[in-house]
Amino acid sequence: MGSQTLATKYRPKTFEDGLVEQDYVKVILENQIKNNDVKNSYIFTRTCRNG
């Protein structure tokens, strides 16, 4: 096996593993995957605690 970056090695495998208190993001991404309408990039912002 070749070298693997830490970001790839520890990347969440499911939305449940990686999204905490971000249910709206999960719904948006699941619907776009379901409809085969995935975009090149996303910007999710909130009034506070974004990052």
N, C-alpha and C positions, 0 to 999 in steps of 0.2 A: 504494500500500500504506500502511495506517495505521501508527501507532506500535506498537511491539512491546516488551514488557518483556524485560529481560535473561534472566530465569528461563525465559521461553518460548523465546526465541531460542536459548539454549544448552542446553535440556533434551535429555537423551539420547533418541534415537529408538527404540532397542531396549534390551532388558534387558542385552545383552552390553556395550553402551556405558556403562551407568550402574551396574551392580552389580559391585563388586570384592570377591572373597572372601566373597560372600553367596549361595552357591548355594542354601541352604535357602529364602531369600526368593524367589528366582527360581522354584523348584519350586512353592512355595505360590501365587504369583501366576499362574503359567502354568496350574496345575490349576484355579484358580477361574475364570479366563477361559475355559478349555476347557469347563467345566461351567456357564458362564453364571451364576456365583454370586459376583459381585464385590460386596464390602461397601462401605459409605460411608467407613470409615476403618480404618486399621491402626496397630497399635503393635508395633514389632519391637524387642525389647530383648535385651541380652546382659549377661554379667557384667562385661565390660570393653569398651572401644573402641566404645561405641554413640554415635550422634549423627547 
